[in-house]
Structures are given as structure tokens and as C-alpha cells.
Amino acid sequence: MIKSSPTTMVVVCRIGSRFVALPMQTVVHTARLNEIAPLGDAPVVVCGMVSLYGATVPVIDGRSLLGEPPGYDFDSHILLAASDFDQPPEIGLLVDEVMSIHRVGTDGLAPPDHIDGISCGVIRDLPHPALLLDVDELFALAHGNARD
């Protein structure tokens, strides 16, 4: 969720043909996917576990999250996110491409118009609108306790 301030920074990524963003204060690392360990009884959007930067975290397949066919390869990127920048990673989000860092003003954010539960807004002031992902909901999904 974007904390209330006149502007905030987000990391903009591409997943399939869509664009998404995460608040920059939650992204603690980005990395190329190098190896992923499968999980037996994980939620459908969790494609496995990864060990990076001293943490082992569940990884959400961004394509599955957005309702697209799952798909990842070793050109994919992982955004490692935490509830705050100075915390160790808690989850990974698999994306196809990390695009840019963007400053969002309050007038550049519209309320979500679809994808209930995972999006807390739409960033309008980009060349292509991007869904602002609800990081708290991603944490809940990754750990198998999504909110209703």
C-alpha cells in the first residue's frame, strides 16, 4: 500500500503484456532467477522457494497472479520484497522485466478498477498504466492465508 505522502517511488515491471508496480520502500533486492525449488502444498500462485541474499522465501508467479498461463524461465527477474526496506526479504515476485523506477504523485494514482484483492490502485501517469500491487495481500498469498 502507498503510504500517504505527496509523492512516492515505485518499481515498474512487466508481467506478460501487463505492467505492475510495487512501492519502492518494500523492494529490498532484484535478481535474475537462477534456481527455484518446487513446493508440494503451496497456494496455486506460489511457484516455489528461492534462496537469495541470505533468505529463503516463497516466490509468487506474477503471470499466475494476473490470471495468465504460468510461465517463467531464467530470463525472469525476482523482486524480493519485505514489509519495510530495512527488513530481510519475506517474499519474491517473479516478473518478466524490471522496467523503471517512477515517482507517483497523488494525482497519478487512480483507484483500482479490477483485480480485487491484489491491486490497490492504477498508476495513470506512465506510458502504459500499471497496477499498483497490494504488498500486504502478496504477503498473505505467499504464505497461504489470503484475506477475504
Residue pairs with C-beta under 8 A, 6 or more apart in sequence:
1 23
1 120
1 134
1 135
1 136
2 8
2 23
2 104
2 109
2 120
2 121
2 132
3 23
3 25
6 105
6 106
7 103
7 104
7 105
7 106
8 23
8 24
8 25
8 103
8 104
9 23
9 24
9 25
9 101
9 102
9 103
9 104
10 21
10 22
10 23
10 24
10 101
10 102
10 104
10 123
10 130
10 132
11 21
11 22
11 24
11 27
11 30
11 79
11 98
11 100
11 101
12 19
12 20
12 21
12 98
12 99
12 100
12 101
12 102
12 123
12 126
12 130
13 19
13 20
13 21
13 22
13 62
13 77
13 79
13 93
13 95
13 96
13 97
13 98
13 99
14 20
14 95
14 96
14 97
14 99
15 62
15 63
15 65
15 66
15 68
15 95
15 96
16 62
16 63
16 66
16 68
16 71
16 96
18 66
18 68
18 131
19 99
19 126
19 128
19 129
19 130
19 131
20 62
20 66
20 95
20 130
20 131
20 132
20 133
21 102
21 104
21 123
21 130
21 131
21 132
21 133
22 79
22 81
22 93
22 132
22 133
22 135
23 132
23 135
24 85
24 101
25 84
25 85
26 81
26 82
26 83
26 84
26 85
26 135
27 79
27 80
27 81
27 85
28 53
28 80
28 81
28 82
28 85
28 87
28 88
28 89
29 52
29 53
29 79
29 80
29 89
30 77
30 78
30 79
30 80
30 98
31 52
31 53
31 77
31 78
31 80
32 74
32 75
32 76
32 77
32 78
33 50
33 72
33 73
33 74
33 75
33 76
33 77
33 78
33 94
34 74
35 50
36 47
36 48
36 49
36 50
36 59
36 72
37 48
37 49
37 50
37 51
38 47
38 48
39 46
39 48
39 49
39 58
42 48
42 58
42 144
43 141
43 142
43 144
43 146
44 64
45 60
45 61
45 64
45 65
45 141
46 58
46 59
46 60
46 61
46 141
46 142
46 144
47 59
47 60
47 61
47 64
47 70
47 72
47 94
48 58
48 59
49 56
49 57
49 58
49 59
50 56
50 57
50 59
50 78
50 92
52 78
52 80
52 89
52 92
53 80
53 88
53 89
54 88
55 80
55 88
55 89
55 90
57 80
57 89
57 90
57 91
57 92
57 142
58 91
58 92
58 142
58 143
59 78
59 91
59 92
59 93
59 94
59 142
60 91
60 92
60 93
60 94
60 138
60 141
60 142
61 70
61 71
61 72
61 94
62 93
62 94
62 95
62 96
63 69
63 70
63 71
63 72
63 94
64 70
65 93
65 118
65 138
65 141
66 115
67 115
72 94
75 96
76 94
76 95
76 96
77 94
77 95
77 96
77 97
77 98
78 92
78 93
78 94
78 95
79 92
79 93
79 95
79 98
80 89
80 91
80 92
81 89
81 90
81 91
81 92
81 93
81 135
81 138
81 139
82 88
82 89
82 90
83 90
83 135
83 139
90 139
90 142
91 138
91 139
91 142
91 143
93 133
93 138
102 123
102 126
104 123
104 125
104 132
105 125
107 125
108 123
108 124
108 125
109 121
109 122
109 123
109 124
109 132
110 121
110 122
110 123
110 124
111 121
111 122
112 119
112 120
112 121
112 122
112 131
112 132
113 122
115 131
117 134
117 137
117 146
117 147
118 131
118 133
118 134
118 137
118 138
118 141
119 131
119 132
119 133
119 134
120 132
120 133
120 134
121 131
121 132
122 129
122 130
122 131
122 132
123 129
123 130
123 131
123 132
137 146
137 147
140 146
140 147
